[in-house]
């Protein structure tokens, strides 16, 4: 049965009114900048980001409110300076309009641990400036035969674990979405974890057309690393964080969790 044109127009007007009255759901990204496990006395920045213009971000640790900041460009930064074991734990961000909570982020684990291993060196092969579609390998070199390493990408919340003796992570076909600031960090596990410092960061630049292929996301991010082009010892409320994703697989809760891991994302 065909509806009268007046009914169709009225229904269309009602849909438009509903869409204006019901705002789309907000999603908060939470991540650390720069990446890596933090040493005692080190510093890091917890970044909260969303597509929002007003309101405020509230930082929580284990369900307890810590601080609140108004967003700048949809982002807020919460700094941790002179870190101790008390700063380790699960953090999250809430976005509020007045007293109304509009969105909550996923949980971000921050870890403070002493560095006992030598600092690794990250290299990008065949180079740091490549064409889209090229094969790129990240190699994390460390003077320790049994160490395993994680590859970090700034602004992301998961890490990729190296899967061979050469401590490499390979991207068979890179796109512009794979460009960014990378670093690595290594650890050993016997009776307990032993960590290295984070490597010097390296920029990967990908030139050419962008593919629609989804890109890997990386780890939660503590600090004590050198960011590409800058170093931040203590960050206030500056909005220089790169937006990332907070989705990722969880490691078993009965073991120490340095990060969340995504293996071989391009295979």
N, C-alpha and C positions, 0 to 999 in steps of 0.2 A: 504494500500500500504506500502510495506517495504522500508525503507530508506537505501541507501547504507551505508556500515560500515564506510566509510570515512566521511560521513555526520554526523553520530552519534558521532564519535570520535571528530570531529571538534566542534560540539555543546557542548559536554562534556568539552572540553578545554575552550570554551567561558564561561561556567558557573563557572568554577574554577577561571578564571580571574576576573569575575564580583564579586565573593565572596571575593576575595582578595582586590579588589578596593573599595568595599563598606563595611565599618566597621559596626559591629552590633551595634544597638542602646544602649547607656549607660543609666543606671538607677541610680539615686542618692538617697540614704537613708539619711534622716535627723531626728535627735532625740536629746533629752536632757539627760545628765548624770550628777548626778543621778536623779531619777524621783521626781516629786512633784511640787506643787506651791511654789514659792520662797518668803521668807519674805524680807521686806526692809532691806538692808544691807547684804543680803545673796549672794551666788554665784552659778553659774551653768555653764555648758559647752554644747555648741551646737556642735554636732558631724555630720560631713558630710562624707559619705562613698560611694565608687563605685568601680567597677572592672576596675581600671585604674592605670597606672604606671607613667605617666608624666603629664604635664599641671599644672593647679592650680585651687583651689576652691575659689570662691568669695562669700562672705556672704552679703545678702541683707536684709534690713528691710523696709517693706512697699514700696518696689521698689527702695530704695536708697542704693547704694553700701556703705558697711562699711569697710570690710577688705578682704584681700586675703592671702591665704596660699598655699604652695606646699604640695601635699599629701605625707604622709609617710605610705607605705603599703596600699595605696588606701584610706587613711583616713586623715581628718584634724579636729582639735578641735579649736573652737573659745570660749574663756572664757568671762564670764560676772562676774565682781567682784563688791562688794558693791552696789548691785542692788537697783534701785529706780523705781518709776512708769514710768519713761521715758524708761526703758528697756522692759516694757510690749509691746506686739505687735506681728505682723506676720513676721516671718523670712523665708528665703529660701536660698538655695545654688545653684550656677551655677558652672558648670565645663567647663573650657576653655582650648583650645590648641592655644597658641598665643592670638589673638583677636577673635577667633572663638568659639562661645558657642556650646559645644557638647551635653550638657544635663542640665536640670533644675529640681530641686527637687520640691516636693509638699510643701505647706505652713505649717509652724510649729508655733503654738501659744505659746508664753511665757507669764506667768502671775505672777505679783508681788502683794502680798497681805499680810496683817498682820495676825499673828497667834493669835487666842483668845481662841481656844478650847484646852483641855488637849491633850497631845501626846498619840496616840494609841499604842497598843502592838500587833504585828503580831505573830501568832503561826501557825505552819503547822502540821496537823494531818493526819495520825498517827505519823509522824516524818519527819525529813528533808532528810532522806536517805531511799528511797523506791525502790521496784522492778517495772519494766515496767508492766503496766496493773493494778497496784494498784489504788484504789480510794483515792484521796488526797483532803483535805479541808483546805482552808486558812481562818483563823478567825482573824478578826481585832477587838480587844477589846478596848473600850474607855469609860471613865466615863462621858457619856452624853447620856441621854435616846433617844433623837430625832435625833442623828447624823446619817448620811449616809456616807459610806466609798468607796473609790476606791482602787482596787488592782493594783499595778504597777509591771511591769517586766522590769528590766534594759535592755536598748537597743531596746525597742519596743516603738511604738508611740500611742497606744491606751490603755485605761484602762478598767477594768471590774468593774462594780458597784455591791456592795453587794445588795442582793435582799431579805433579810429577817431580822428579829429582831436580830438574832445572828450575823449579819454582816459577813456572810460567802460567799465564792465562792468555789464551788466544781468542781473538775475534775474527772469524773467517772472512766476513764481509762487513766492514764498518760503514756507517752512515753519519750524517751530520749530528744525529742524536747521540752518537757515541763520543763526540768531542767533549772535552772538559778537563778538569784538574784531577790528576790521579796521584796516589801515593801508596806505599805498602808498609806493612808491619809484620813481624815474625814472632813466633813463640815456640816453645818446646813444652811437652807434657810428660812428666815422669810421676813423681809423687805429688808434684804441684806444677802450676804454670810458671814459666819464666818468659818474660817479654823483652822485646827490643824497643828502642825508640822508633818513631815513624820516620820513614825515609824523606829525603827532600822531594817536594812535589814536582810533577812534570805535567805540562799542558799538552794535550792531544788536540790538534786542529785537523778537522776533516773538511775537505773542499769538494764541492760538486753538488749534485742533486740529492735531495733528502728522500729516503725510502719511507714507505708507510709501515715497515716492519717495526714491531715493538722493541724497545731497548731494555737491557737489563737494569735493574735497580740495585743499589748497594747497601752498605751497613748503617747501623746507628753510629754516631760519630762523637767520641771524646777528642782530646786534643794533644798539644805539645808537638805538632807538626808545623812545617812551614807551608803556608798556603801559596798557590801560584801567584806570584807578583806581589805578595805582601806577607807580613807576619803580625799576628795580633797577640799581644801578651795579655791584654785585658780589654774587653769590649763592653761598651755601654749599651745604648739603645739604637745604635746605627742599624739601618736596614740594608745591609750588604749581603745578606745570606741568599744563596741560590735555592729556589724552591725544589723540594724533593718529594719522594713518595714514602709513605710510612708502612707500606705493605710488605710482608715477608714471612718466611717460615720461621718457626720457633725451634730452638734447640731444646733438648730435654731439660726440665727444670731442676733435676737432681744433680747437675754438674755445673761448674763454673761457666758462665756465658759471656765470653768476650764480645760476641756479636752474633748477628743472624747471618746465615750463609746461603748463597745461591750458587750452585755449581753449574759450570758449563752452560751458560744461558743461551749461547748461539748454536747449540747442537740440537 
